[in-house]
Amino acid sequence: MFDLLIKDGRVVDGTGQTWFRAGVAVSGDTVQIIRGDTSAVEADKVIDANGSVVCPGFIDMHSHSDLMLLNNPKHDAKLRQGVTTEALGMDGLSYAPTSPVNLEYLLTYLAAVNGTPPPGVRWGTVKEFLDLLDNRVACNVVYFVPHASIRVEAMGWEDRLPTPTELERMKELARQGMRDGAFGFATGLTYPPGAYSDTDELAAVSQAVSELGGFYMTHARYSLGDRLLDPFKEAIEIGRRSGAPVHLSHYHSPVDGMGKKMIDLIDEGRN
């Protein structure tokens, strides 16, 4: 006896193979694909998926739902599109870890993008922020330590490179964020304050999170060099120097044939 049976759907299992018709049975935390006739399969609840696709939930790897999840925990707009996991902290523009004073600055700075939190809701550490979401929102969340919050915390909003002491502070804040449950380190290198950084700074912080299993997520520095391949080259260099896997948030390809060159560059970097 299963808890749930979704029968007669077109199953797309995420492995890359073409869809196939099958039943999907759920028992507790276990999901099982049942091929063939499911008429004799017993379940507490049966959903007829004939004419519909059954697939794993989508992961939105670039979301700005950081505060929307606090305001609308049901998250209907995304769930109705099949998104069951949101990556937060994108473009390095989010809110933890931070101090009370800098949190208010960040909330004001990012209000046009992310809105504002519910009245009276505040936090400091990554753990405190994630605790506001855990078992309270309808989707899963993966959080990335945002460059903006740790840079502002370590050295304010100044347009300059960090001192060795300030860089160590950023690295320690990133490590603490990882210990609190973050998946990596995220940057947005065309936005202040991330735009004020250099490759050395980013490689150092990325190495700190890499040592704890994190990876580097970046909105690349699209003002760099040729503004096409050079931003990607910097991201690859950061990954090479830090040992962190790299995820590029955007492919900006306004020139015919540039998309293939970008993909070739990434493939070369992976090799």
ABEGO torsion letter per residue (X at the ends): XBABBBBGBBBBAGAGBBBBBBBBBBBEABBBBBBEBAAABBBABBBBABGBBBBBBBBBABBAAAAAAAABAAGAAAAAAGBABBBBGBGGBBAOBBBAAAAAAAAAAAAAAAEBBBBGBBBABAAAAAAAABGABABBBBBBBBAAAAAAAAAEABBBBBBAAAAAAAAAAAAAAAAAGBAEBBBBAABOAAAABBAAAAAAAAAAAAAAGBBBBBBBBAABEAGAAAAAAAAAAAAAAAGBBBBBABBBBABBGAAAAAAAAAAAAAX
